[in-house]
Amino acid sequence: MRRTERLFALAEYLRGRRTGVTAEALAERFDVTIRTIYRDLDALRAASMPLAAERGRGGGYALDKSYSLPPVNFTAREAALLCVLGRYAIEMRLMPFEETLERALDKVRSALSTSAQRELVGRLRELEFIGVPSLPSKKAVREAIERAWFEQQPLRITYLDGSFVQTTRDVRIVSVIMERNETRINAIDVDKGEHRHFRLDRIEKAEVLAI
């Protein structure tokens, strides 16, 4: 079994289990070494899969049952519209979570038949985007903001304001605002208890804080 196939099979195997599975049991199940299993588990974590190690009776490695959605069937027309809107959001830098969006669009395209994919390519060639892209932001900042927003975690940011004064703040994201050529987060300053807007392109660093 090739590594890509094993990673997929490992994720599905863990998702289908009611209890955790030890690394030893996984190594035996997939006929690889324990060291290989540890590397595979690290790869799943790097792919943003909610993998945790549970202790005690029935413990081991477990994957959140809700990490994937049930199968969805798209027509070529439905997939084309989703891909077009997604590509527009990425090219205009509207959506700060572009890497996650790219992976989602790849899954939509891969779910189509060969003929439907050909039709989708044809539709995409007939569309043109005109506009001013949002100001670019750092990948590490976008990743931290995505995690903090979806997991409802506090965030520590290093921010450069309009006067080029750099400050460090602990915030909680309330919403993400996409307007013209700016993407901002509406957040609560934890120390001051006040709402503030922060432009993504002015956030120098961002770190998710453990609760």
N, C-alpha and C positions, 0 to 999 in steps of 0.2 A: 504494500500500500504506500503510495506517495505521500509526502508530508501534508500537502494541501488536503488530500482526501482524508488523511488521518485526523487533521485538525477539525474538519467538518464533522466527521464521525464521532470524534471525542466530544464536541459541543453538543451534538444531538444525544449522545449516550448519557451525558450528565443531565441534560434537560429532562430526559425521560425517567430519571431516578427519583424516588421519593426521599431517599436519604443520601448522605454524602458517601463518596467512594475514596478509599485510600489510594495513595500514589502506587503502592505495591499492586493493588488489585487492578488499577488501570494499566500498569505496565504488563501484567499478565494478560489482560483482556486484549491489548493491542500488540502483544508480542514484541515489545521494545524494552529498553532498559529504563530504570527509574529516572536516571538523569535525562533521558529523552523526554519522558513524561513531564518532568519539571520544566524543560524548555518549551514544550507544547503548551503547558498551562500558562507560562509567561507570555507566550504568543497570543493566547486567547485574551488575557488581560490587556495586552497592548492593543487589541482590536476592540477595546471598550466593552467586552462582555463582563457582566457582573458575576465574577467568580470569587468564591470565598472558601476559606478553610474552616470547617466546623469541628469543634472538639467534643469529646465525650462519646457515649454510646450512639452508634449509628452515624458517627462523624466522618470526616474526610472532606474531599473537595465537592462542592455543590455549585450549580449554576441556577440563577434566578429563573423560575419557570416562565416569567413574563418577558424574557429578553427578546423573543422573536414573536412576530405576529402570525396568525393563521394564513394559509395561502389565499392570495387574492388574484382573480383573473381579470386582466385588462384587455380591452379591445385595442387595436392599433391606434385608433383615434384618441381614446382616453390616455393611453401611454404617451402619445405624441404631445398632447396638451400639458401633461405633467412634466415631461422632459423639457418642453419649451419654456415653461414658467420657471423650472429649476435652473435651466441654463441662463435665462435672463437674470435671475437673482444672483447667480455666480459671477457672470460677466460684469454686471453693474456693481458688484460687491455689496449688494443690499443686505444679504443674509450673512451674518458673521460666522455661521456654522457651516462653511462651504464644504469642508472635508466630509462631514456627516451627510450633507445633501448629495455630494458626488457619489458616495457609496449607495445611498438610497436610489438614485437615478440608475446606477449600474444594475441594481437588482430589478428595477422595473424593466429595463431593456432586456436583461438576460431571461426574464420570464416570458418574453414574446417568442412566437414561432419565427423561423427564418424568413418567411414571406412577410410577416408583420414587421420584423426588424427592417427589412428593405423598404417597406412603405414608410416606416418612421423616419429613416434617413432621408427619403425623398421630401417628406414634409418639412423636416428641419432645414433643408437647403433652401426652401422657399420663404424662410422667415429671416428678417433682419432687425437687429436691435439698434436703436438710435437713442442716445442719452448720455449723460455725464455720470461716469462711475463714481461711487462713493470713495472717499479717501481711503487708501490702504491701511491696514492694521497688521500687527504682528501675529504670526500663526500661534505662538505660545499663549498670547493674550486671548485670542479667540477660543482656544481650547479650554483655558481656565474659566472663561466666562460661560462657555457652553456647559461645562460640568457644574459650575456653581448654580446656574439657572435651573437646569433640569433636576439637579439633586437637592435644590433649596439649601445650599451651603453658603456661609459667609465668605467674602472675598477680600483679600488685601491687595490694593492697587497702588502703584506708583504713578502719579498723574502730573502731567505738565499742562498748566493752565495757559490762558491767552497771553499772560505776561511773562511766560517762560519760567514761572516759579514751580518747582517740583515739590510735591507733597505726597505723603503716604497716608492712605485712609483705609479703614475697614468698613466695608459696605455690604448691604444685602440687596440683591437685584429685585426690583419690583416688576419691571417690564423692559423690553427691548424696543427701541424706536428707530424706524427707518424712514428718513425724510430727505428727499432730494439727494444731495451728495454727502450726507452725513448719516452715520449710524451711531446711535447713542444708547446708553443704558440709563434707565431711570432707577435710582437706587436710594436707599436710606443710609445716611452716614451713621454708623453704629454709635460712635462717640457723642455726636451732637443730636442724634435723633431727628435729623432733618432730611427732607428729600433733596436730592441733587441729581443733575444730569451730567454724565461724563461721556465725552466723545471717544469712540473706540480708537481713532487714530492718535489720540493724545495720551493713551494709557501705555506707559513705558514697560511696566511689568504687572503681572497679575498672578496671585497665588490663592488657591482654595484653602480655607482654614478649616481644621477639624473642629467639630462641635464638641 
